[in-house]
Amino acid sequence: MLKLTRPHGIVVAIDGPSGAGKSTVARLLADRLSYIQIDTGAMYRAAAFLLAEGGIELSDLAAVAAFCGDLEISFELQDGKKLVIANNKNVTDLIRTPEMSLLTSRISALKPVRSALMKAQQRMGDQGGVVLEGRDIGTVVFPDAEVKFFLSASVEERARRRYEELLAKGEAVTLEETISDVAERDRQDTERAIAPLRQADDAVLIDSSLLGIEEVVHNMFSVCQMKLSERVSQQ
């Protein structure tokens, strides 16, 4: 049953594979709705970075659980740029490397990590008025989200976008390597035992392969507006 009593609006869940443009779309959609964007992907990347920095062995779930119990991840706005702060350290750029992308997929399959971050996300979004993106927002974190989207694109298109981003940052990568990394990330995300990537039954599918960002945001905004109108009529 939908939680229509959320005082600050609806919960919008955007799921999909790596490189589909979820973070950009979530930010722009949140701006149009005057909602808060909760960047769940950045939260997992930050957790992956801290686990690696702390030398935590991922096979030692007890150590992982103890470490995650002390995680503090937040977002700050500085000079118009959103910063990711993890345990009082600015990790905004450190978590966006290819290595962190693959490690993030590994740690996101670990129950202690998912449990800690899911609780944090649910606390942040329970009052509504939020847009969240990730792999299992509409299926696990907020199965009662009023609006759910599954944003995807072909492996080749997603890899091309990622390749161009990495080149702009000065990373020495090839398109072939990037395609391989994206395909491997997809395999890890869809085959993991805990909360695998899948489209929720009631999610709206949007393929962004041939769509511009503004087109995607416009389509999503229209769906949200319809749901908000329904919400008002039901109250």
C-alpha positions in Angstrom: 0.0 0.0 0.0 1.3 3.4 -0.9 2.3 5.7 1.9 0.2 8.7 0.9 0.8 10.5 4.2 4.4 11.5 3.4 4.3 15.2 4.4 6.9 16.5 2.0 5.8 14.8 -1.2 6.3 11.5 -3.0 9.3 9.2 -3.2 10.7 8.8 -6.7 12.9 5.7 -7.3 15.2 5.5 -10.3 16.9 2.1 -10.9 19.0 0.9 -13.7 22.5 -0.4 -14.7 25.8 1.5 -14.5 26.2 4.3 -17.0 22.5 4.8 -17.8 22.7 8.4 -16.6 20.8 7.9 -13.4 22.7 10.3 -11.3 22.4 13.2 -13.8 18.7 12.5 -14.4 18.0 12.2 -10.6 19.7 15.6 -9.9 17.8 17.4 -12.7 14.5 15.8 -11.9 14.9 16.6 -8.2 15.6 20.2 -9.2 12.4 20.4 -11.3 10.3 18.9 -8.5 12.1 21.0 -5.9 12.9 17.7 -4.1 16.1 16.5 -2.4 18.3 14.1 -4.4 19.8 11.2 -2.3 22.7 10.0 -4.3 22.7 6.3 -3.2 25.4 5.4 -5.7 27.8 7.9 -4.2 27.0 6.4 -0.7 28.1 2.9 -1.9 31.1 4.3 -3.6 32.1 6.1 -0.4 31.7 2.9 1.6 33.8 1.0 -0.9 36.5 3.6 -0.7 36.6 3.6 3.1 36.7 -0.2 3.2 39.6 -0.3 0.8 41.4 2.5 2.6 40.9 0.7 5.9 42.3 -2.5 4.5 39.1 -4.5 5.5 39.0 -8.0 4.1 35.7 -8.3 2.3 35.5 -12.0 3.1 35.4 -11.2 6.8 31.8 -10.2 7.2 32.1 -9.6 10.9 34.9 -7.0 10.3 32.8 -5.5 7.5 29.8 -5.2 9.7 31.8 -3.6 12.5 33.4 -1.2 10.1 30.0 -0.2 8.6 28.6 0.4 12.0 30.8 3.5 12.2 30.3 4.8 8.7 29.2 8.5 8.4 28.4 9.6 4.9 26.8 12.9 4.1 26.5 15.4 1.3 27.5 19.0 1.4 27.1 21.9 -1.1 30.2 24.0 -1.5 30.5 26.8 -4.2 27.7 25.2 -6.1 29.3 21.7 -6.1 27.9 18.7 -4.2 30.6 17.1 -2.1 30.6 13.6 -0.8 31.9 13.5 2.8 32.8 10.1 4.3 34.1 9.9 7.8 34.9 13.6 7.7 36.9 13.2 4.4 36.1 14.7 1.1 36.0 11.7 -1.3 34.1 13.3 -4.1 36.7 12.7 -6.8 38.4 9.7 -5.2 35.3 7.5 -5.6 34.8 8.0 -9.3 37.6 5.8 -10.7 37.1 2.6 -12.7 38.6 0.6 -9.7 36.1 2.1 -7.3 33.3 1.3 -9.8 34.2 -2.4 -9.8 34.8 -2.5 -6.0 31.5 -0.8 -5.4 29.7 -3.6 -7.2 31.5 -6.1 -5.0 30.8 -4.5 -1.7 27.2 -3.7 -2.6 26.5 -7.4 -2.6 27.6 -7.7 1.0 24.7 -7.8 3.5 26.3 -5.7 6.3 27.0 -2.9 3.8 23.5 -3.0 2.2 21.9 -3.1 5.7 23.7 -0.1 7.0 23.3 2.1 3.9 19.6 1.0 3.3 18.7 2.1 6.8 20.4 5.5 6.2 18.6 5.9 2.9 15.2 5.0 4.4 15.7 7.6 7.2 16.6 10.3 4.7 13.6 9.6 2.4 10.8 8.4 4.6 9.1 11.8 4.8 8.9 12.0 1.0 10.0 14.8 -1.3 13.0 12.9 -2.5 14.5 11.3 -5.6 16.8 8.3 -5.2 18.7 6.4 -7.8 20.5 3.1 -7.6 20.1 -0.6 -8.3 17.4 -1.7 -5.9 15.6 1.4 -4.8 12.2 0.5 -6.2 12.5 -3.2 -5.3 14.1 -3.2 -1.9 14.9 0.2 -0.3 11.5 1.8 -1.1 9.2 -0.9 -2.6 6.3 1.5 -1.7 7.7 4.4 -3.7 4.9 6.3 -5.4 6.9 6.5 -8.7 9.4 4.1 -10.0 11.6 4.2 -13.1 14.0 1.8 -14.7 16.5 3.8 -16.7 18.6 1.8 -19.2 20.6 2.0 -22.4 22.7 -0.4 -24.5 26.1 -1.6 -23.1 27.9 0.2 -26.0 26.2 3.5 -25.4 26.7 3.4 -21.6 30.4 2.5 -22.1 30.8 5.3 -24.6 29.5 7.8 -22.1 31.7 6.5 -19.4 34.7 6.5 -21.7 34.2 10.2 -22.6 33.9 11.0 -18.9 37.1 9.3 -18.0 39.0 10.9 -20.9 37.8 14.3 -19.7 39.4 13.5 -16.3 42.7 12.5 -17.9 42.3 8.8 -17.3 44.3 6.5 -19.6 41.6 4.1 -20.8 40.4 2.6 -24.0 36.9 2.2 -25.2 37.3 -1.5 -25.4 38.4 -1.6 -21.7 35.5 0.5 -20.7 33.0 -1.7 -22.6 34.5 -4.7 -20.8 34.2 -2.9 -17.4 30.6 -1.9 -18.0 29.7 -5.5 -19.1 31.4 -6.9 -16.0 29.6 -4.4 -13.7 26.3 -5.5 -15.3 27.1 -9.2 -14.7 28.0 -8.5 -11.0 24.9 -6.4 -10.4 22.4 -8.8 -12.0 23.9 -12.0 -10.6 24.6 -11.0 -7.0 22.6 -13.0 -4.4 21.5 -10.0 -2.4 19.1 -7.5 -4.0 20.2 -8.1 -7.6 19.5 -5.4 -10.3 16.1 -5.9 -11.8 13.2 -3.8 -13.0 10.3 -3.5 -10.5 7.0 -4.8 -11.8 5.5 -1.4 -11.5 8.4 0.6 -12.8 8.2 2.7 -15.9 11.0 1.6 -18.4 12.9 4.3 -20.1 15.6 3.5 -22.7 18.0 6.4 -22.9 20.1 5.1 -25.8 18.6 7.5 -28.3 17.2 10.1 -25.9 18.9 13.3 -24.6 19.0 14.0 -20.9 16.3 16.7 -21.1 14.0 14.3 -22.9 14.4 11.7 -20.2 13.8 14.3 -17.4 10.8 15.7 -19.2 9.2 12.2 -19.5 9.9 11.4 -15.9 8.6 14.8 -14.7 5.3 14.2 -16.6 4.8 10.9 -14.8 5.6 12.5 -11.4 3.1 15.3 -12.0 0.4 12.8 -12.8 1.1 10.9 -9.6 1.1 14.1 -7.6 -2.3 15.0 -9.0 -3.6 11.6 -8.1 -2.2 11.9 -4.6 -4.0 15.2 -4.1 -7.3 13.8 -5.3 -7.0 10.9 -2.9 -6.4 13.0 0.2 
